[in-house]
Amino acid sequence: MVTNATADHLLARVTCPHCWETFAPEQVLWISEHSDLLGDALLGPEQQQRFLPSRFTLEGEALDATGMVCHSLACPKCHLSVPRCALEMETVFLSILGAPASGKSYFLAALIHELRRILPAQFAINFGDVDLVSNHILNEYEESLFFNPNAEQLVPLGNLVRKTELEGELYETIAYGNQTIMYPRPFLFDMRARPEHAKYSAEAPLARLLCLYDNAGEHFLPGKDTTSSPVTRHLAQSRALFFVLDPTQDPHFSAAIRALGGEPGAAGKGRMSRQQTILQEAAARIRRYTGLPLSERHPRPLIMVLTKVDQWSALLQDVDVSEPWRTFSGRPQAALDGDRIEQQSVRLRQMLMQFCPEVVNVAEAFAHDVFYIATSALGDRVEIDPATGLRGIRPQNIRPRWAAVPLLYALSRTLPGLITRYRRKVPKSE
């Protein structure tokens, strides 16, 4: 139930970021505050009770059974916490997936770190955490890479960011009677246009709730998504999909790098077939969840994020790694250089067709709009520890390259009012 004081600002329907149930704002539950009001039917005896209130303060806050003022909301289906802004601003769902050892966790940490820096400074958009509890694992990744107290020490790559687990802190378990269901825990961020943004309006502020999902690669193996563990069903909600692809895992690709005198790293041991299988399984699940027939391609963008470009950039000649956006006189925010991003996408596709065409075929058979973007979460300062022979990096030397570009480009295609793209003028033919 909601009060009239806030009703004018609420959405007509809200989608839970945990279980993806849609509900009217007046159906939202409140979370009790008093320590005696423990025990929830779905979440267990240690959790605060969820309830539909009948009493409110003058400020519109619900009162629990003891009269204490409550501040937190919950989904009426799964009873998990829902941020208040989910009732007021449109949620943009985005899914990130990839094979084990593809560099997905590093990419996520670098992506969020770069968005915090780039969005306010270049695009006049405030960007911040909505739920520090849900985001704490991702924030730990970011701190380990970019705010490490031992920034000068050489740290093995495996010690900087831990592998995405199949269960644990990244998931929430709910008991619906005798059936227990595990949902993925989303990462939630608030994006709001600043007053200097060209589309800013005090009456109707341009704002979105960004909801990111990360899954272990093993969750995309056949049989891993079940009624009791629907951990990848967010794919059907996603405005754009990001498939993190590590080209160095392909034996032909690795051989080409070595022929140029490079070293593809420990991951380059010929596992491209597994990456292809994960993409195929993800595509099959999206078709099943959305009812998309085999005769049609998915209408939402699929961004193929090619990681570890610092290890294989020699395969692309004259790559422009400068930031792909620019500002214009009289405009308060930058615009993405859509031409350069898409031209590089064409070159990357050609490269993949040469070494591993099967993954391109799977991607383009599934999605109508497929884009290829090369990134590096760490930069080109990875070292070999002479004592152990392991690859490592000194955190002070981490320099991401294009880590934020995949998401910025996806937002420019799905939310053009928030992130704009510009096109170079084509001279008229004589």
PETAQUI-V426556 format. One record per backbone hydrogen bond with DSSP energy under -1.0 kcal/mol. CO is the residue of the C=O (numbers start at 1). NH is the residue of the N-H. Records with the same first field share a line. If there is no record, write none. Layout:
# PETAQUI-V426556
CO = NH  NH
This chain:
# PETAQUI-V426556
3 = 6  7
6 = 9
7 = 10
14 = 23
16 = 20
21 = 16
23 = 14
24 = 27
25 = 28
29 = 74
30 = 51
34 = 37
36 = 38
37 = 49
40 = 44
42 = 175
44 = 40  47
47 = 39
49 = 32
51 = 30
55 = 63
57 = 60
61 = 57
62 = 70
64 = 67
68 = 64
72 = 31
73 = 82
74 = 29
75 = 79
80 = 75
83 = 86
84 = 87
85 = 89
87 = 11
90 = 209
92 = 211
93 = 239
94 = 213
95 = 242
97 = 244
99 = 102
103 = 107
104 = 108
105 = 109
106 = 110
107 = 111
108 = 112
109 = 113
110 = 114
111 = 115
112 = 116
113 = 117
114 = 118
115 = 119
118 = 122
119 = 123  125
122 = 334
124 = 194
126 = 192
128 = 190
131 = 135
135 = 139
136 = 140
137 = 141
138 = 142
139 = 143
140 = 144
141 = 145
142 = 146
143 = 147
150 = 153
151 = 396
155 = 393
156 = 159
157 = 160
168 = 171
170 = 185
172 = 183
174 = 181
175 = 177
176 = 179
179 = 176
181 = 174
183 = 172
187 = 212
188 = 130
189 = 210
190 = 128
191 = 208
192 = 126
194 = 197
197 = 200
206 = 193
208 = 191
209 = 92
210 = 189
211 = 94
212 = 187
213 = 96
216 = 219
217 = 220
218 = 221
221 = 224
228 = 182
229 = 226  231
230 = 233
232 = 235
234 = 237  238
240 = 95
241 = 303
242 = 97
243 = 305
245 = 307
246 = 249
247 = 250
249 = 271
250 = 254
251 = 255
252 = 256
253 = 257
254 = 258
255 = 259
257 = 262
258 = 261
265 = 268
267 = 269
271 = 275
272 = 276
273 = 277
274 = 278
275 = 279
276 = 280
277 = 281
278 = 282
279 = 283
280 = 284
281 = 285
282 = 286
283 = 287
284 = 288
285 = 289
286 = 290
287 = 291
293 = 296
298 = 368
301 = 241
302 = 371
303 = 243
304 = 373
305 = 245
306 = 375
308 = 311
309 = 313
312 = 315
313 = 316
323 = 325
324 = 337
326 = 335
328 = 331
335 = 326
336 = 338  422
337 = 341
338 = 342
339 = 343
340 = 344
341 = 345
342 = 346
343 = 347
344 = 348
345 = 349
346 = 350
347 = 351
348 = 352
349 = 353
350 = 354
351 = 355
352 = 356
356 = 359
357 = 361
358 = 362
359 = 363
360 = 364
361 = 365
362 = 366
363 = 367
366 = 298
369 = 302
371 = 304
373 = 306
375 = 309
376 = 401
378 = 399
383 = 392
385 = 389
390 = 385
391 = 157
392 = 383
393 = 155
394 = 397
395 = 398
401 = 376
404 = 408
405 = 409
406 = 410
407 = 411
408 = 412
409 = 413
410 = 414
411 = 415
415 = 418  419
420 = 336
422 = 338
